[in-house]
Amino acid sequence: MRQWRAVPHYLILIGWVMMAGPRLTAQEKPADWSQFRGPGGSGISDARGLPLTWSAGENVVWKTVLPGPGASSPIVLGDRIFLTCYSGYGVGGSGRGDMNDLRLHVVCVHRDGGGILWDRQVMPRLPEQARIRDDHGYASSTPVAEGDRVYVFFGKSGVLAFDFAGNPLWRTEVGSQLHGWGSGASPIVFGDLVIVNASVESESLVALEKRTGKEVWRARGIREAWNTPVLVPLEGGVHELAIAMPQKVLGFDPATGERLWECSNDIRWYIAPSIVARDGAIWSIGGRSGVAAVALRAGGRGDVTNTHRLWTNENGSNVSSPVVHEGHLYWMHESRGIAFCAEAMTGRIVYEERIERAGQIYASPVLADGRLYYLSRNGRVFVVAAASRYELLAVNDMADGSTFNASPAVAGNRLYIRSDKLLYCLGLK
């Protein structure tokens, strides 16, 4: 089977990604994890001293019972952790219930002791999706925090802003369409804007004024895209906004919503994994069959397929997002239990290793302290060396009977993992 194909004249660009570590925004401190997948949406932290192993009685700093399930990831800013939940309707194992009882929750947890500082219930805009996959639910989008505000996205029920005391500041609806898989894309902040992928709700990218919630721009034609938009820094302080959808990766001006470029990705169905970007290059994976990964250069105009596409690859992931680090791209197939490593600029597969009893992987990996942390839905965490040679360092089993769909967060020397029942803080003790 064809494993990869490259565009040879771009191989001079290999040096672009040889530096390690994420690039932090001006608003984000090294110890914070203030959006989905942390600094720049990279899934990479500069943290050191994280635990390699843990169990019920080892390296669990605290754990907190949550007010309901959710697939959203925790975020950390300062001494506070934010996440979302839902309750009252459609909770797995308790029957469907009455939709009028559905409540959406924005939860703030103290970083040190794990106590819940506040839990704000949000009335949904009804009717919601009557039947939704339990593993997706009604709280799948990860919040984003900046300054003294946190922004959350509840699909049809809109984008909401709260201050750190839990006071509601504004609420804006961005579309009314529904889907049996629910919503999944998370908001990001750019300058004075909160940007959301409302592909499910209105087939749009929408930018809102973060102070008031007023709509600033809307870019239409975003289909079957469950991935979170990523800001791509270019030379001269310029940024592009990238998102993936079937058959295309798209680039926009994040200030105006103007479509700048598009590149064919040859993926014919929906795309859930989020893009990663580094040093002007973009990597996108997804799809159930056929071509499942693409790399390209940002910064073009118009159709850049023939000028900026670097390579395509037939190995991808339908759910979990990748990580790029020191010239290599790492990812895990969501159902086959195969860990992949590829040369970032050529697509050449360096290794593909099957991990025994991996189970399903919905969470996106995080990389910290020279290690990749892959979290399965059954609560097993596979710690793999972040190197071009495969090495399984540890296998940890949470073994609490919960379902783990959310991606981990890293802040300081702590690892934060949430399930549909609990939020864990893991650290050396």
N, C-alpha and C positions, 0 to 999 in steps of 0.2 A: 504494500500500500504506500502511496506517496505520502511522505511525512511532512515535507516542507518545500517551499519554493521561494526563492529570493530574487530580487532585482539586483544583479551584480554591481551596476555602477553606483549603487548607494553604499557599498561596503566600506567606503572611505569614512563613513560616518560612525564607525564602531566606537570611536573614542568618546562619543557624546555621553555615554551612560556609565563610564567607568568609575565615577566618583560615588562614594557611599553616602547613604542617609537622605532623609527628606528635607525639603525646603520649607521653613516655617513662614507663615504670614506675619505681618506686623502685629496683628492682634493676638497671636497665639504664642504662649510661652512654651518652652520645651516640656514642662511638666503637665501641660494640658492636653486634652483630647476632645476638642470642642465641636466636632462634627463627625458624620459618618466616615469611618476609616481614618480618623485623626488628621494630622497636618497635611493639607493639600489633597485629602482623600487618598493618600498613598498607602495606608495600612502599615506604616513604618514609624517606630518610635526610637528616640535616642536613649531611652531608659537603660539602666544597668541594674544588676542585682535582683532580677526577677527570679521567682522560683522555677526550678526545673521539674520538680516533682511535688505532688500534693495528694492528700487523701482527706477523708472526713476528719481525721485527727491531726493532720500535718499541714502547716502553712495556709490554713484558712483563717484569715484575720477576723473576718465577720461574715455573716450571711443574713439577709433580710427577706422576710416574706413580702411579696408584692401584692397589690390589691387586685390583680388580674393578669391574664396572659398577655403576650405581645411578642412580636418578632423584631421590634425596634431595638437597636443597640444602645447601651448606656453611653453618655458623653460626660466629660469631666472638665469643669472650669473652676479654678480656685479650689475652695473647700466644698463644692457642691457637685453632685451627680444628678443628671436629668435623664428620664426615660419616659415612655408612654405605655399604657395598658388599656384594656377594655374589660367590661364586666356586664352582667345582667342578661346577655343574649349571645347565643352562638358560641358559648364556651364549651370546649370539647369535654365529653363525658357527663355533662349535666343536662342534656336535652337542648332543643333549640330555644325554648322559652318564648316570651313575648317581646317583639322588637321594640315596643315602647319602653322597655326596661333597659335597653342598651345605654351604657354610659362609657364615655371616653375619658381617660385619666392622663393628666400630666403630673408626674411624680418627681419630687426633689428629695434627694437622700444626702445626708451628711457624709462627707468623704471619710472622716476619721472613724466614727463609730458605727456607721450604717443605719442610724436612725432616720425615719422618714420625717423630714421637716415640714412638708406639706403635700397634699394630694388634691389637685383641683379636678373636679368632675366637669366634663364638657357635654352639653346636650348635643347629640348628633343631628344632622339634617336628615330627616326621614322622608321617604323610605330608604333604608340602606339596602345593600345586596342581601337578599333573603337567605341565600345559601352561599357560604364562602368557605373555602378550605380552612380547616381548623389550624393547619400549620402556617397559614398566612394571617387570618383574623382581621380585626379592624384597627390594629395599632402596629403597623409594620414599618412606618417611616421614622427614621432616627431624627431627634431634634438637632438643632444647631444653636450654639450660645456664643454671645459676643458682648463684651462690656458687662452691663447688668441686665441683659435681656436674653430670653430663650424663645426660639421660634419653633413651632411644631406644625406638622402637616397631617391632617386626617382625611385625605381624599376628598370626597364629595362634601364633607363637613367643613372643609376650608383650611386655610393657614391662619394660625393664631400666634399672638405675641403675649408673653407674660414678663413681668419683672421678677427679680430674684426672690421677692417676698411672696410670689404666687398671685399677684394682682393681674387680672386680665387687662390688656392694653388695646388690642384691636383684633378683629376677625374679618377675613376676606375670603369669599368663595371664588374658586378658580375653574369650576366646571361641575356638571351634574351627572355625567355618565357614570355607569357602574360596570364592574367586571367580576366574574366568579372567582378570580384570583385576588381581588382586592387591589389596593395601592401598595407600592413598595419603594418608590423613589424618595429620597430625603432632600430637604432644603439645604441650600448653601448661602453664604453671605459674600457679596462682592461690593465693596465700598458702601454706599448708602442703600443697597438693594438686597432683598431676599429673593432668591431665584428658586423656582420649583419646576420639576418635570411633571406636568399635569397631562401626560399622554393618555392615561385612563379616563380622566375626567373631561377633557376637552381637546385632546390631540394637540396640545400646546406646551411650549415653554413659557412661563409667566414670571415676570419680574415685578416685585412690589417694593414700594418705598418702606424701608424698615422702620421708620419713625411712625408712620400713619397707616400702613397697609394699603395705600392707594396704588392701583395698577399703573406701572410706568411703561411697560411694553409687553407684547405678546407675539411669539413666533409660532405659527401654525404648521400643521403637517407632520407632527411627531406621532408616529404610529407604533403600537406594540413595543413600547420602550418602558421597562421597569427599572432602568439604571439611573443612578444619581449623576447629574451633570458634574463635570470636573473643569476647574480653571487651569489653563495651560499657560504658565509664565513664559514670555519670550523676551528677547533683548530689548533694552530701552524701557523696561517697566510696563510693556504692553502685555495684555492678557487676552486669550481666546477662551471661549466656552465650548467644550466638546461633549457630545452625547452620541450614543449608538442606537440605531434602530435597524430593522430588517433591511438588508442590502446596502446600508449607508452608514458611515460615520460622518457627523455634521459638525462644522465649526461656526460659531457665532461671535459677534461683538457683544460682550456681556453688558456693556453700558447702554446699547441701543436695541439689541435683539436682531441686528442685521445678519442675515446668513452670509458667511464669508466663503465657505468652501464645502465640498462634499467629496467623499472618497468611498468607492465601492468596497464592501466587506464580504460580499458573496454569501452572507448568512441570510437565509430566506424566511426564517420565522422569528418570533419575539426574542428580545435580548434583555436579560436580567442583570448579568454581571456589569459592574461599573468599570469605566475606563481608568487606566493609570497613565500618568504623564511624567516625563522627566527630560530636562535639557532640550526642550523643543520637539521631543518625540512622544508618540501616543501609542498605547497598546490596548486592544479591545478583544475580548473573547466572548463566546456565547454559542448558542445553537445546539441542536440535538444531533445533527448529522451534516456531512459534507464539510466544507470549509468552516472552521470554528475559531480562528484567531487571525488577527491582522495587525500589522504595525505600519505606521506612517509618520511623516514629518508634518508638523503643524506649520502655519504661516503662509499657506497658499491662497489662491483665489480661484473660484469656479470649481470645475471638476478636476480634482488633483490625482485621480486614480493612476494615471500614466506617468505622473511627474513626482509624486510624493509618497506613493505606497512602497514600502520597503519589502514586505514579505507577507505571505499567508501560510496558514498551517491548519492541518486537519484535526488537531487535538485541542479540545477546549473544555469548557465547563458550562453547564446550563444555568447555574445559580451563583456559585462562588466566584468572587473577583480575584484577579491576580495581584502579585507584588513584583516590582522591578527593583533590583539591588545589585550593584557592582557588576553591571554588564549582563545580568541574567534575569530571566522572567520565570517566576514560580507560580504554580497554581495546582489545584486539586480537582479532579473530576468529581462531580457531585454524587454519583451513584456507583462508580466502578472502583472507588478506593485507590485510584492511581494518582501518585504525586508526580508532577512534571517539572522539569527544569529545561529551559531553552536559552540559547544565545539571544540576547535581547535584540540585537541589530540584524541578525540573519535568520532567526527562526529555527536554526538547527537544534534538534532535540538532543540535550546533553544526557538526561536520564529520564526514564519513566519507570517508576517503581510501585508495585502494588503493595498496599499496607493491609495486612491481615486484619479482618474484623473492623474495618474502618466504618462501615455503615454509610448512611447518607450524610453528605456535607452540604449544608445550606449556608453556614457562616463563612464569611470571607476571612482569610488568614491574616494574622498580624506578625510583624517581624520586629524583634527587639533583642538586644544583647547577643547578636549572632545566631538567633534561633527563629524558626518559623513555628507558629502555634496554629495547628489545624484542629478545629472543634467540630465534632460530629453531632448529629441530632440526638444521639443517645447519651451525650455527656462525656464521651471519651475525647481527650485532647492528646494529639500526636505531636510531639516536639521533634522537629527535624532541623539539622544543621543548615544554616543559610550559606551553602557552599555548592560548588559545581559537582562535588561527589556526594551521593546520597548517604546520609547517616541518620538513622532513627535514634534519637538521644533518650527519649522517655515516652511512656504511655501512661496517662493519668485518667482515672475513671471517677467521675463525680458520683455515679451510682445512687442518685436520689429519686429515680423514677420520673423526673421531669423531662421535658422536651426542650432542646437547645437549638433554636433557629437563629438567634441574634449573633452578630459578630462581636468578638471581645473588644475591650478598650484597654489601653495602657496609659498609666499616668504615674509619674514618679517611679518608684520601684514596686508598683502594684499592678496586678492584672485583674480586670473586672469582667465577669462573665454573668449573663442573665439567662434564665430559662423561663418557661411559662409560669413558674411559681416563685422563683427565688433570684436574688441578686447576690453574687459572691464577690468578695474581695480576697484575693490571693496574694500572699507575700511571704518572705522568709521570716520565720519566727524563731 
